[in-house]
Amino acid sequence: MANVMLGYNNLVDSATLSGATIVATLPLTNLQNTALAMVTRISGTTGQITVDFGSARPVRVLGVFGVGMASADTIRHRLSAVSATGGELLDTTAVASNVQTGYGQSLRVLSASVNARWWRMDFDAPSLTALNYIDIGRIFAGNIWQPQFNYALGAEEAFEDDSRISYGARSGAAFVDLGVQKRTLNLNFEAMNDSDRSELRELQRVCGTRGQLLALPDADVSAAELNRSAVLGRLRTLSARRETGYGVYAASLSLLEDK
């Protein structure tokens, strides 16, 4: 099991995006909006998107969210410091997206951070032939913070359902106003050192409860499980960083998934 990975500086938000066969009314700039429902649409079942960070920046994790592709549909990721079509830092070739039904996300974790200027994605989704388009809600690229000591036992993962249910006074029948179902993730850290405390302070400063945070509870799992367990969302509260011993600190993170 790997220690949790937390990403909170999404390089995409300050980058320049370009692509082929993008629907004009659902442009690439929608990928820089934190609302996954505000999608970018690729016309057809194949297409590419290129992200220019402007200069070489550290990248450890790549993510595509709010995407309706099937598990066997493919994404090719390339990272380069040389050109927009280069892949000397990373070239996955066309590999299965491993998008899991009901989760709509595909992540790639590098073994180590690389300094890349360009990220290119090539999509091929034959499962969407009938629709003849690919919708993507959000993309993420950036470095991660991995605490020296992992979260404590007792981590909680759950679903939160926003549906409203009322009952008929006479019949007792249930009437459901369907809402969105979101995932939650609660982690407690009980052995943070000075370095981890400083990193958490910076994470809270940058994100607050308004900014987006990517959490990967364990990156050593299968690709399918990674795409089920990763959560892109926001902190519910900003936990105090408690000193529990000399140079030892405790804190908690409570994350609610974005849609």
Sequence and secondary structure as in RCSB ss.txt:
>XXXX:A:sequence
MANVMLGYNNLVDSATLSGATIVATLPLTNLQNTALAMVTRISGTTGQITVDFGSARPVRVLGVFGVGMASADTI
RHRLSAVSATGGELLDTTAVASNVQTGYGQSLRVLSASVNARWWRMDFDAPSLTALNYIDIGRIFAGNIWQPQFN
YALGAEEAFEDDSRISYGARSGAAFVDLGVQKRTLNLNFEAMNDSDRSELRELQRVCGTRGQLLALPDADVSAAE
LNRSAVLGRLRTLSARRETGYGVYAASLSLLEDK
>XXXX:A:secstr
    EEE   GGGGSEEEESSB TTS GGGGGSS TTS EEEESSEEEEEEEEEEEEEEEEEEEES    TTSEE
EEEEESS TT  SSEE  SEE    TTT EEEEEEEEEEEEEEEEEEEE GGGTTTTEEEE EEEEE  B  SS 
  S  EEEEEE  EEEE TTT  EEEE   EEEEEEEEEEEE HHHHHHHHHHHHHHTTTS EEEES TTS HHH
HHHH EEEEESS    EEEETTEEEEEEEEEE  
